[in-house]
């Protein structure tokens, strides 16, 4: 799905955008699925803006798009759960799979920017077929944060253990917790032993929104992405993850500069933290006394 913009001048809302890839010879099956899903979506709490098939929106492509209006991101979480539990929705999905119409789909949610434009960045590459992507509002008005999530391995009975990786000042989540060396990542190891694994990109990193100041000369503004600011970003992400996982506390693995951010959050909001792991932390070094320095040639 190509980058798109949606407008509202009336209210703050969230849009759920479903980009669904399908086999090009199964257009009738996709159309039937959309028709059957409309009643389910409405009773689950969503308001259908429209479904756009290739022939009437994007030309001859293999992608269909559904656009659903929701009053808030919190309403989206309620809607998504209601939809997943709906028996008619389950039958519609099973019918779609039986007819071999679908090749893949990915729901993405975009918060409104104060009655202005919603910048819809879609089609983020998955680093694993089971990976899910989320956008949540950050502490700065109009800017959203990107989260990637990988559930525990299917052959493991998950017990709800959840860990969030906090990246440092160089690499975002895709190049840290999710990056595979010789086909294996740290995230894979955690999922294999039963963890729900999340990765956050701070503003200006990876797929999270950048600060508007980053498009301006650096000398016009103070430094961006300071630890206190990023601590608030991390708090927003962890509160979202806690709601979605149904947990009050999550664990954190923080790397390098990210240990400062995670430490600040743990001090401010200890009720959100289960366990805290520092990997390659940055620590204050006390200068040595002059008497401990050996003279040259000694």
WONORRA-V455297 format. One line per field, one symbol per residue. ss: DSSP state (~ for helix, > for strand, _ for the rest). phi: phi as a letter, one per 20 degrees, with the letter a starting at -180 (. if undefined). psi: psi as a letter, one per 20 degrees, with the letter a starting at -180 (. if undefined). Layout:
# WONORRA-V455297
ss->???
phi->???
psi->???
This chain:
# WONORRA-V455297
ss->___>>>>______>>>>>>>>>_~~~~~~~~~~~~~~~~~~~~___>>>>>>_~~~______>>>>>>>>__~~~~~~~~~~~~~_~~~~~~~~~~~~___>>>>>>>>>>_____>>>>___________>>>>>>______>>>>>>>___________>>>>>______~~~_____>__>_~~~~~~~___>>>>>>__________~~~~__~~~______~~~~~~~~~~~~~~~~~~~____>>>>>>__~~~~~~~~~~~_~~~>>>>>>>__________~~~______
phi->.egccccbddbebcddddddebffedfffffffffffffffffeoedferdcegfdbdmfddcdcdccecfaffffffffffffefffffffffffffeleedrbbfcdcffdlndedeeecmffeebgefddcdcfefegnddddcdccffgfedffdnfccdedfeecdfffdcfefddlncdffgffffeoeeddcddfgndldffefgffedgffecfgdmfgffffffffgffffffffemceccecdddlgfffffffffffcffedeccdddmfecfdfgffgfeefffmf
psi->pqpqpqqpjhrprqpoooooqrphjkhhhgggggghighgggiijqopgqporhhjgjamrkpqpppppqhrhhhgggggghghiphhghhgghhghhilhqiqqoppppqqmljcqoooorkpppiqhiqqqqpqpaippipqqppqpprqqhjpoqjippqpporbjgpahhjehipppkjprhgggghhjjqppqppprpiqcjqqqphiijrphiiqrqrkrghghhhghggghhgggghikqhqrqpoppchihgghggghhhmhiipfqpppolqpqpppqqqhiippqpj.
